[in-house]
Amino acid sequence: MYIGMPKIAKELSALEVKRLTKPGWHAVGGVAGLVLQVGKPSQDNAPIPRSWLLRYRHAGKREVVGIGPFPQVTLAQAREEARKLALEVRNGINPVARKREEKSQLLAETAKRKTFRNALRLILRRTHRTTPMTNTANSGRAHWRRMRIR
């Protein structure tokens, strides 16, 4: 098994990156691990799906983090973001785990902001759509509407 220096990709220009249409992962150079993922179009005349990824190793495990879609994220922006993420990896931070943690914190904060009024509104909407209304349910709904909970 050969263990040596990683391949250094040729630094591609923005025009060369734009011309990449073959499905697969294409190293674009400038930052180690920065690749452009090119997918197959869903239909004949559909645009080619392309996105920026950063491949790295953290604690001996291969990881991939998404940077953004091409062309909304330019080559220069992708390289800048990849440099930031690579610096995090060198400092011992796993960007994928950090993003997951931030998302879970955001969801927890959102859950804390739920109020009785919002929960009741959600229950009434679900009840209205999924179960047939009875006289009791109608009178209950009318009661809450009189209370101005909408």
N, C-alpha and C positions, 0 to 999 in steps of 0.2 A: 504494500500500500504506500503510495507516494504522499508524503506530507511536506508541502513546501509553501512557497509564497503564493498568495492568490493572484489570479490573473488581473492585470490592470486593463480596464476597458478603455478603448480609444474615446476621447472626449468628443461627443457629437455636437454639431451645431443645431440651432433651432430648426433650420430647413431640413437637415437630415432626419431629425426626430419626427417632423411632420410627415415625412415620406415613409415612415415605418408603417406598413400595413399587414405584414405577415403575422398571423396569430402566434402568440408566445410571449416570452419575457425577453426584453432587449435591454442590455446594459448600455447606459448612455454616458458613463464616465463622469469625471468631475468629483464625485463622491462615491466611495466604495459602497457597493450594495444598492445603489439607486438604479431602478429598472423601470421601463415602461411596459406595462402589461397590455398587450393587444389581443382583443377577443374577436370572435367571429360575429359578423353582423346578423341580427335576428331575421332580417328579410333581405331581398336582393338589393333594393335601393336604400336601405337603412344606413345611417352613419356607422362607422367602425367604432366599437366601444374601446376606449383606451384610458388607462389610469396609471398614476405614479405610485410605485411601491418602494419601500426601503427594506432590504433583506439584511438581517444581522443575527448575531449569536449572543445569547444572554444565558449565563450559567450552563454552558454547553448545549443549549437547546436552540435550534433554528427558529427564528420568529420573522414575521412579515407584518409591517404596519403600512396602512394606506396613507398616502399624502393628499391625494385629490384627483379629480378627473382632468384629462387632457382634452381640450385646449384651455379650459377654464383656469387651470393652474399651469403657468408657463414653465418652460425649462429652467429659467433663472430662479423662479419662485420654488420649484421643486428641489433644486440643488440647495438653496438656502435653508429650506425646511429640513432636508435630509442632513445637512451639516448640524443643525440644532439637535435633531434626534440622535445622530451618531455621537454627539458630545454627551447627551444624557446616558447613552449606553456605556460610554467610557467611564462615566461617573457612577456606574452601578445601578442606574435606574432603568427599569424595563418600560419602554413607552406604551406597549400594549396593556400591561397591567395598570399603568398610571391612568390611561384612558378609561379602562373598565372601572377603576375606583372612582374617577371623577363622575362617570355616568351614574354609578350607584348612589353617590352622594347627592347628585342632582335629583334622582328619583326619590330619595329619602326626604329631601327638602320639599319636594312637590307634595309628597304624601302628608307631611306635617301641615301644609297649607289647606288641606281639605277641611271644609266646614260642614256643619250639619245641613245647611241650606243646599250646598252643592251636592252632597250625598243624596239628599231627599229628591232633588231635581233629577238626578241620574236614575234613581229607583223608579220614580214616576214615569220617566220616559221609557225605561225598559219594560215596565209593567204594561204601559199603554200599547207597546208594539208587540209584545209576546203573548199576552193572555187576553182572553175575551173579557169584556167589561160586564160586570154585573151591577145591579142596583146599588149594592153596598160599595163597590169600587167607585162607581160614578159619584155617589154622595161624598165619599172620602176625598175624591179628587176635587169636587166642587168646594168642599170645605177648605182644602189647602189653597185653592185659587182665591177664595175670599180672603185668605190670610196673606195674599200677595206674594206667594213663594212661586216664582216662575223662573 
